[in-house]
Amino acid sequence: MKRLINRTFLLSFSILLVSSFATASAQQGRERSTKKARAAANQSARAARVFDEIMGTRERSIPRDLIDRAEAVAVFPGVLKGGFIVGGRGGSGVISRRVAGGWSAPAFFDLGGGSIGLQIGVASTDYILLFMNERAVDSLLNDKFEIGGEGSAAAGPVGRSASASTDARLNAQILSYSRSKGAFAGLELKGVVIKPDNEDNLQVYGMNARDILTGADKISLERMPEGVRVFPLTLARYSKRK
């Protein structure tokens, strides 16, 4: 009888222990999901704010006709570059692709790359990239995409008139810009690697970057998490095809 009682106790204790672990695990999962949702909303809001501020300075903004031609727009806010002798870039951002009537849900990407030279201190730079055709977008969706390797990025023209741009700029697959310490200008990027942050994409959407940007079942504005909508809505204020 005593042995039976001990077995019953051990079984009950085991069930309670497993249940406690399951509850704790579920709670941690919910907390991670909530944290990711907040981080995604913050990233989208920062990217939208950078783009809005740049476009708000009309004489030094990205020409509207170039945005109208772009198939995708990437914004990487606050990318850090610094060090001594050996420097590097590192940051994250969002990319939305043009869809009928607006822009896709923002997919999360990381930006990185190295540089050699005399560098002291740390600088924060905002990067904006326009992907001008389908080929450029498709290249972006590889496991990692190196600008200057698989694809070239020309310094984008600034101001109301893009007519001053060279043919090389207008025919470029990618146009790139940077803003540092308030100064905004086109910048030719080299040795920069862009790759999907699919850990974040899966946490936020349950989809990877390729499916978010190219899948047949693209996420409509109504189905996007509310916090990330600010980025495609901001892009739509400046360019929206019918």
C-alpha positions as CSV (number, residue, x, y, z in Angstrom):
1,M,0.0,0.0,0.0
2,K,2.8,2.4,1.0
3,R,4.6,1.6,-2.3
4,L,1.4,2.4,-4.3
5,I,1.0,5.7,-2.4
6,N,4.6,6.6,-3.3
7,R,4.1,5.8,-6.9
8,T,0.9,7.8,-7.0
9,F,2.7,10.7,-5.4
10,L,5.7,10.5,-7.8
11,L,3.3,10.4,-10.8
12,S,1.3,13.4,-9.5
13,F,4.5,15.3,-8.9
14,S,5.8,14.5,-12.3
15,I,2.6,15.7,-14.0
16,L,2.7,18.9,-11.9
17,L,6.4,19.4,-12.8
18,V,5.8,18.9,-16.6
19,S,2.7,21.2,-16.4
20,S,4.8,23.9,-14.6
21,F,7.5,23.7,-17.3
22,A,5.0,23.8,-20.1
23,T,3.3,26.8,-18.5
24,A,6.6,28.6,-18.0
25,S,7.7,27.8,-21.6
26,A,4.4,29.1,-23.0
27,Q,4.7,32.3,-20.9
28,Q,8.3,32.8,-22.1
29,G,7.1,32.3,-25.7
30,R,4.4,34.9,-25.3
31,E,6.9,37.3,-23.7
32,R,9.4,36.8,-26.6
33,S,6.6,37.3,-29.1
34,T,5.5,40.5,-27.4
35,K,9.0,41.8,-27.3
36,K,9.6,41.0,-31.0
37,A,6.4,42.8,-31.9
38,R,7.5,45.9,-30.0
39,A,10.9,45.8,-31.6
40,A,9.4,45.4,-35.0
41,A,7.1,48.3,-34.5
42,N,10.0,50.4,-33.3
43,Q,12.1,49.5,-36.2
44,S,9.3,50.3,-38.7
45,A,8.6,53.6,-37.0
46,R,12.3,54.6,-37.0
47,A,12.6,53.8,-40.7
48,A,9.4,55.7,-41.5
49,R,10.6,58.7,-39.6
50,V,14.0,58.8,-41.4
51,F,12.3,58.6,-44.8
52,D,9.7,61.2,-43.9
53,E,12.4,63.6,-42.6
54,I,14.5,63.2,-45.8
55,M,11.5,63.7,-48.1
56,G,10.4,66.7,-46.0
57,T,13.4,68.7,-47.2
58,R,12.3,69.2,-50.8
59,E,15.5,70.8,-52.1
60,R,17.6,68.0,-50.7
61,S,15.2,65.1,-50.9
62,I,15.1,62.0,-53.2
63,P,13.4,63.0,-56.5
64,R,9.8,61.8,-56.6
65,D,10.1,60.4,-60.1
66,L,12.8,58.1,-58.9
67,I,10.7,56.8,-56.1
68,D,7.9,56.3,-58.6
69,R,10.2,54.1,-60.6
70,A,11.5,52.1,-57.7
71,E,10.3,48.5,-57.1
72,A,11.4,48.4,-53.5
73,V,12.7,50.8,-50.8
74,A,15.0,49.9,-48.0
75,V,15.7,52.1,-44.9
76,F,18.4,51.2,-42.4
77,P,18.3,53.8,-39.6
78,G,21.2,54.5,-37.3
79,V,23.8,52.1,-38.8
80,L,26.9,52.3,-36.7
81,K,30.3,52.6,-38.3
82,G,33.5,53.1,-36.2
83,G,36.5,51.7,-34.6
84,F,40.3,52.4,-34.8
85,I,42.2,51.3,-37.9
86,V,39.7,48.5,-38.7
87,G,36.1,49.7,-38.9
88,G,32.8,48.1,-39.8
89,R,29.2,48.8,-40.4
90,G,26.3,47.2,-38.6
91,G,22.6,47.8,-38.4
92,S,19.2,46.6,-39.2
93,G,16.3,48.0,-41.2
94,V,13.2,47.3,-43.2
95,I,12.4,46.8,-46.9
96,S,9.0,47.1,-48.6
97,R,8.2,46.1,-52.1
98,R,5.7,47.8,-54.4
99,V,2.4,46.0,-54.6
100,A,-0.9,47.0,-56.3
101,G,-2.2,50.1,-54.6
102,G,0.7,50.6,-52.2
103,W,3.6,48.8,-50.5
104,S,4.1,45.4,-49.0
105,A,4.6,44.6,-45.3
106,P,8.1,45.6,-44.3
107,A,10.5,42.6,-44.2
108,F,13.4,42.8,-41.7
109,F,17.0,42.8,-43.0
110,D,20.5,43.2,-41.5
111,L,23.2,45.4,-43.1
112,G,26.9,44.8,-42.5
113,G,30.3,45.3,-44.1
114,G,33.8,46.1,-43.3
115,S,36.2,48.9,-44.1
116,I,39.9,49.5,-43.5
117,G,41.3,52.8,-42.7
118,L,42.0,55.3,-40.0
119,Q,38.8,55.7,-38.1
120,I,38.4,56.9,-34.6
121,G,35.1,57.0,-32.8
122,V,31.7,55.8,-33.8
123,A,29.4,57.4,-36.3
124,S,25.6,56.8,-36.8
125,T,24.4,56.9,-40.4
126,D,21.0,56.4,-42.0
127,Y,21.0,54.5,-45.3
128,I,18.2,54.6,-47.9
129,L,18.3,52.3,-51.0
130,L,16.0,52.3,-54.0
131,F,15.9,49.0,-55.9
132,M,15.0,50.1,-59.3
133,N,13.9,46.9,-61.1
134,E,12.7,43.3,-60.5
135,R,16.2,41.9,-61.0
136,A,17.6,44.0,-58.1
137,V,14.8,42.9,-55.8
138,D,15.3,39.2,-56.7
139,S,19.1,39.5,-56.0
140,L,18.3,41.0,-52.6
141,L,16.3,37.9,-51.6
142,N,19.3,35.5,-51.8
143,D,20.7,34.3,-48.4
144,K,23.0,37.4,-48.6
145,F,23.5,40.1,-51.2
146,E,26.7,42.0,-51.5
147,I,26.6,45.5,-53.0
148,G,29.7,45.8,-55.2
149,G,29.7,42.0,-55.6
150,E,26.5,40.6,-57.0
151,G,25.1,44.1,-57.5
152,S,26.3,47.6,-57.9
153,A,24.8,50.7,-56.3
154,A,25.2,54.2,-57.7
155,A,25.0,57.3,-55.7
156,G,21.5,58.6,-56.0
157,P,20.8,62.1,-57.2
158,V,19.3,64.6,-54.7
159,G,16.9,67.5,-55.3
160,R,13.9,68.1,-57.4
161,S,15.5,67.5,-60.7
162,A,16.9,64.1,-61.6
163,S,17.8,65.3,-65.1
164,A,21.2,66.2,-63.9
165,S,21.9,62.5,-63.2
166,T,24.2,60.6,-65.4
167,D,23.0,57.8,-67.6
168,A,24.9,55.4,-65.3
169,R,22.8,56.6,-62.3
170,L,19.6,56.4,-64.1
171,N,20.4,52.9,-65.4
172,A,21.6,51.6,-62.1
173,Q,19.8,48.7,-60.4
174,I,20.2,50.3,-57.0
175,L,20.4,53.9,-56.0
176,S,21.8,54.6,-52.5
177,Y,21.8,57.5,-50.1
178,S,23.1,58.3,-46.7
179,R,22.4,60.8,-44.0
180,S,25.0,61.5,-41.3
181,K,25.1,64.5,-38.9
182,G,22.2,66.0,-40.8
183,A,23.9,65.9,-44.2
184,F,22.0,63.9,-46.8
185,A,23.6,62.9,-50.1
186,G,23.9,60.1,-52.6
187,L,26.6,57.6,-51.7
188,E,28.2,54.8,-53.7
189,L,28.2,51.8,-51.5
190,K,30.7,48.9,-51.8
191,G,31.4,45.9,-49.8
192,V,28.1,46.1,-47.9
193,V,26.2,42.9,-47.3
194,I,22.4,42.8,-46.9
195,K,20.7,39.6,-45.6
196,P,17.3,38.8,-44.4
197,D,16.7,38.6,-40.7
198,N,14.4,35.7,-40.9
199,E,14.3,35.1,-37.2
200,D,12.5,38.4,-36.8
201,N,10.4,37.9,-40.0
202,L,9.2,34.5,-38.7
203,Q,8.4,35.8,-35.3
204,V,6.4,38.8,-36.6
205,Y,4.7,37.3,-39.7
206,G,5.3,33.5,-39.6
207,M,6.9,34.0,-43.0
208,N,10.5,34.5,-44.3
209,A,11.6,37.6,-46.3
210,R,11.2,35.9,-49.7
211,D,7.6,35.0,-49.0
212,I,6.8,38.4,-47.5
213,L,8.1,40.2,-50.6
214,T,7.5,37.8,-53.4
215,G,4.9,35.2,-52.3
216,A,1.6,35.0,-54.0
217,D,-0.1,35.4,-50.6
218,K,1.3,38.9,-49.7
219,I,0.2,40.4,-46.4
220,S,-2.5,43.0,-46.9
221,L,-2.4,46.2,-44.9
222,E,-5.3,45.0,-42.8
223,R,-3.5,41.8,-42.0
224,M,-0.2,43.4,-41.0
225,P,0.6,43.8,-37.3
226,E,-0.6,47.3,-36.5
227,G,2.8,48.5,-35.3
228,V,4.6,47.9,-38.7
229,R,2.0,49.6,-40.9
230,V,3.6,53.0,-40.5
231,F,6.4,52.2,-42.9
232,P,4.4,51.1,-46.0
233,L,1.9,53.9,-45.2
234,T,4.7,56.5,-45.2
235,L,6.0,55.2,-48.5
236,A,2.5,55.4,-50.0
237,R,2.3,59.1,-49.1
238,Y,5.1,59.8,-51.6
239,S,4.5,57.2,-54.2
240,K,1.5,55.0,-54.9
241,R,0.8,53.3,-58.2
242,K,-2.8,52.3,-59.2
